[in-house]
Amino acid sequence: MKEFLEARGNPRAFALDPRATAGCAIRTRMHCPLEGVSMTVSGFPGQRTGKGAMAEDISAFPRAGAAGWLLVAVTTLFPSVRANATSGPPPRLDAPQPSVEAVTRPKTFQLKRRADLHRRPGGEVATHWEAGRLLTSDHRVQGWVRVTGYFPDGSWEPVRDPLWVRASDLRIVRPFRPKHPAARRIHPRTYRLEQDVLVRDRPRGRPVTTWKQGAKFTVHRKRGRWLEVSGYFPHGRWRAAKGQLWVPAGAARDLSPPPRIPRPKGVKRHIVVDKSEFRLKVVEDAPDGKERTVYSTKVGLGMDGCLPDDQGGRCYYTRPGDYRIRWRIYKPGGIDWCIPASMAREDGYAQDIAEGKRCFDGALGKFALNIGKSYAIHATHDRDSLGKKESHGCIRVRPKAAKTLWRYMRVGDRVTIRP
């Protein structure tokens, strides 16, 4: 250790104050953090070393309590570290140095036999644990493992006081990691290929056939990133798959509708549209007669007026009243909308008609609720129209809100439009 010592003064031994909580950096290859270990440095009593750390001379080389650090050169000690002195003769340079406690990756161990647990490595016995007990640790020091937690009732609990057990009494418990994830059953869903793919007899297995982009198929089992085909649509009609057919999930798009939001037993739901506030609310009616708003969103409404004669002179309203949801619409590729002949002269569409644009793909979003009288609650991509009266009578909402409403509501649920 002489090569790590300063030239001035005789080599001395130091110990960190147990109350000190700080890090350090050592210009050697030795580990820095320790518990209950002294340090050897050069210098005179009370000498200020490194970056402002005060180290005081001690004459013995005992272990230094519960928060000591092993330091070989204090020239890089951080400012917050303090050291206290003890008494005793100076240590010899060739004296055996204490073991370095190393921080390791957290692991789970199992006792191979009945074992003693010590308060410190080789110290007083604190308790005994029987063979088979599971424990965790992330610290080691020369054949000893510090216990950080255990499983008294099947769930992990930390150890309050330091406990040490011999490493020879332990075996590492390795978690079971199958080479391939097990296939799991899922709710039947429909997918569409976004690209040409090789269909295989198992995940990463032998190619069986090739399916082109746009092909649709159904799935009821999944293994990792692979989908097992349960059926497909060769001529527009579903046919069950023969044998195992697997498709990479990344090449397919899920076309299945999202799940419904569960409705508590005995609870009814209805929609309230308040025209004066441009708000739509989903309200739940409990059996005890109490109402609770479970969702609310901003809406756009009909223009409540008539166009000039040169634009067709038609009138569009979102009329107050009570309605019912007649059907729920979901179209994965988007709900298309075409300009009817009665609207061809309107300013908003005359230019499109002149350019040959009459239909617009996905203009109404993917989700809609038809409530009768040619009214529907549907999505709009024109966010600026929300909070305004610009539609031809339908109730416009954000695309995300349209999906949420579709999940909340069922056919036959009441819709009330208030003035």
N, C-alpha and C positions, 0 to 999 in steps of 0.2 A: 504493500500500500504506500510505500515511500514516495513513489512517483506522483502521487496525488496530493502530497502535502506541501504547504508553503515552506519557504526556506527559513523564515524567521521563527524563533522560539522552538520549544520542544513539543513533540506531538502530544496532544491532550485528548481527553474524552469528554464529550458533551452530551446532554440529554434535553430533548424538547419538553417544554411545559405541556402537561397533559391537557391543559385548557386551550392550547393553540390549535386553531383549525386553519390550515393554509396549505398551499401546494409548494413544491420546490422543484428546482431543476439542478441536476448534477452533471458536471462535465466529465462523466465517466460512463462506463457501460453498465453500471449497476442500477437496479431498480430504485426508484425514489420513495414511494409511500410505504410506510411501515406502521405497525402498532406495537408499542411497548418495546422499542429498540433504541439503543444509544447511537451516537455518531462520533466519528473520529475526525478531528480537524487540526490545523495548526494555528498558532497564534497565542497571544497572552491573555490573561484573565480580563474580561470586560472589553476585549478588543472589538471594534465594530467591523464586521466583515460583509463582503458582498455589497448588496444594494440596501444598506441601512439596517440589516438584521443584527440584533445584539445577541451574542453567544457568551455564556458565562462558563468559566472553567469548572469541571468536576474532576475529582481525582480517582474515582473508581469507574468501573465499566459495567454497572448493573443495568438491568432492563428498566425502562423509564416510564412505567405507568401505562395508561390505556391509549395514549395517542402519540407515541414517539415516532421518529423518522430516522432512517439510516442515511447519514450524510457523510460523504467522503471528502468533499471540498465545499466549504460554505461560501465560496466566492460568488455563487449564483443563487443564494437563498433569497426567497421573496421577502419583502419588507414586513409582512404581517406575522412572520414566525418569531416566537420568543423562546429563549432557553433558560432553564434554571439550573443552578449548581447543586451537586451533592458532594459528599466527602469521600476520601479514600485515596490510595496511591495512584500515580499515573499508570496507565496501561502499557504493556509491551506491544511493539508494533507487530510482532509475530503471534500475538494472542489470537485464538480462533474468533471469527466475527459471527454475530448472530445471523440466523437465517432470514432471508428476504421473503416477506409475505407477498404473494403475487395475486393480482386480480385476474380471474379467469372468466371464460364465458359461462353463464349460468347453466347448471346441469342438475339433473335429477338422479339421485343415487338410491340404492337399496342395501340395507344391512345384510351381509352374508351370514352373520352370526350375532349372538348377543354381545353387545359392546358397551364399554364405558364412554360417557361423554364428559369431557374435561372443560374446566373454565378457561384454560389456556393450554397450548401444546405442552404435554408432559406434566401439567399441573394438577391441581386438586380435582377429584372426580365429583361431578355435579349430579349425575343421574345415570341410569342404565336404560338402554332401549333393547327390545327383543329383536331377534332375527326377522327379516322381512319388512321392517319399518322403512317407509319412503321418506326421503329428505331432500332438500335442495341446498346448493352451495355455489358461491362464485369467488371463493378465496382458498388458496392453498399455501402451505409452508412446510417444506421438508418432511413429507410423509404424513402431514396432518391436513385435514379438511375442516373449514369452519362452516358450521350449520347456519343457514340463513332462514330456513323455514321447514315445515313438515305438514303432514296431512292427517290431522287427528280424526276428522269425521268425513274424509273423502275430499274435502276442500282445503286448499292451501292456507296456512297461517304463518306469519313471520315469528321468528324466535326473538324474544325480548332481550335476553342476556346472551353474551357470547358463549357458544358451545363448540368444542372441538372434538373430532373423532379421527381415529387412525384411518389413513387411506386404505390400508390393507384389509380393513373390515368392510369395505364398500365395493359394490359393483355398479357400473353405470347402467341406468335404465334408458334404453334407446327407444324413442317413439316408433310405432309401426308405420312405415311409409311404403305402401304397395308400389310396385314398379309401374303399374297402370291404375288410374282411379277406377273404382267400381262403377258400373253403369247404374244409373238411378232412374226410376220411373217419374215422369213429369205429366202434367195435365196435357192431353192431346192438343197439339198446335199445328198450324199450317204455315209452311215456309215457301219462299220463292227464291230461286237461284239468281244471284247478281252477276254470275260469270259462269263460263263453261267449267265443269268439274269432272274428275274421275270418281265414280262411285265404287267403293271398295267393299270387300267381304268382311272387313273388321277395321277398326281404327289403324291407319297406316299399313293396312294389309294389301292383298292382291287386288288390282283393278278388275272390276266386273264389267262395267260399261261406262259410257260417257253421256252426261246429261248437259243439254245446252242451257244457256242463259234464259231465264224466264220460266223454266220448268217448275211446277208446283208439286209439293209432296207434304205428307203429314208425318208427325213425329210423336212418339210417346215415351221414348227412352233417350237418355243423354249420357255420354261418358266423356268427362273432361271437355275438350273442345270439339267433340264429334257428336253428330246426331244420327240416331238409328231410324231409318225410314220404315214407317209402318204401312204406308200406302202412297200412291201417286195418281196422276190424272193423265193417262196416255191420250185419250180422245175427249177430254173435257169431263169424264166421269171417273169417280174414284175407284181405284183397284188396289186390293191388299197386296203388299210386297211378299214375294216368295223368297225365303231364305233371308240372310242378314245382308242389309245394304246400309253403308255408312257414308255420310257426307260431312265435310268439314264445316263447322258452324260459322266460321268467318266468311264463307262464300254464300251464305243464305240470309234472307231477310224474313223476320217473323211477321206474318200477315194476320195473326190471330188478334181478336179484340182484347183490350185490357180487361182485367177482372172487375166485376161490380164492387162498389163499396158496400160492405155488409149493412143491412138494415136491422136494427134491434127488433126483437119479437114484439108484435103489437103496435109498432110505430109506423105511421104513415108520413109520406113526404109530399110537399107541394112547392111550387115555384111562385114567387111573388115578384112581378116587375113593376117598379115604381117609376112612372114616366117623368114625374117632376124632379126626381133625383138621379135619373139615368142609372138606376141600380137594379140588379137582379139578385134575389136571395133564395136559397134553398132552405126551407123550414121543415122541421120535424114536429109532428103532432104526437105527443105521448098519450098513453091510455088515460092518464089522469087529467087530460085537457090542457096541459101546459105546452107552450110552443117554444122551440129553440132554433135559432138560426145557425146552421152548420156551415154555410158557405155564402159568399157574397162577391159580386164582381160588377164592373162597370159595363154599360151597354150602349149601343147605338140604336136609334129607332127610326120609324118611318117619318117622312118629311111632313106629314099632316098638312098637306096642301095639294094644289093642282098646278100642273105645268101650263105654260102658254099654249095657245092653239097651234102655233107653228112647230111645237115640239110634241104634238099629239094630244095635248090637253087632258091627259089622264091625271087622276087624283090618287094619291097614295097615303094611307093612314096606318098607324098601329092602334087599332081601336081597343079601348078598355073593355074588359069583360072576363068571363070565365071560360077556359078552354081545357082540353085534355090532350095528353101526349098520344098521338095516333100511332106513330112508329119511331123507332130509333134507327138512325142511319150511321153506318160505319163503312168507310171505303178506304183501305190502306193506301191506295195510290192517289187519294184525294177526290172530292166530289166536284165534278165538272159543272159548269154553268154556261148556258148559251143565251145570247141576246134574243128575246122573243121579237116577233115582227112588230108588236104593238109599241116597242121601245126603240125601234130603229131610228126614229127621227129625233130622239132626245140628244141634247148636246153631249152628254157623257159617252154616247155610243156611236154617234154619226161618223166620227173619224175612223173608229174601228171597223165599222161596216164598209166604209169606202176603201179601206185597205184589205178587205177580205177576211178580217178577224171577226168571227161570230161566236166561237166557243173558246172557253178558257179552262185549261186543265187545273183541277184542284182549287178553283177559285173560292169554294165554300169550305175549305179545310177538309179534315177527315171525319169529323163527327158532327151530327146535326140531330135535332129533335123537331119533328113535324107536329104542329099543334092545331092544324086545321085552318080554313079560310085562306089558303095559300101562304100562311105564316109558318116560319120555321125559326128556330134558334140555332144559329150556325156561326162558324168562325169567319173572321175577315182578316185580310192582310193589310187593310188600310186602318192602321191604329188611330190615325187622326180623326176618323169618323166616329169613334167612341165618345160618348157624351154629347153627341149632336143628332139632329133629325135630318138624315140624308138618305136613308134606305127607301126601298119601295114597299115597306111594311114589315119586313122581317126584323128580327132582333139580332143584332150583331154582338159578338163577344170575341175575346182573344182566343187564338187556337188552343192554348193550354186550358182556358176556362171551358171551352166547348167539350174537351175531353173529360174534364172533371164532371160537368153536368151530365154527360152521357153515362158516366159510371154511377152517378147518384140516382138517376131517375129511371123509372120503368114505364112501360106502356100502360096508359090509363091514369097516371098520376095527374093531379089537377094543376093548372097554370092560371094564375090570376094576374091580369094586367090592370093596374090602377092608374087613374088620370095623373 
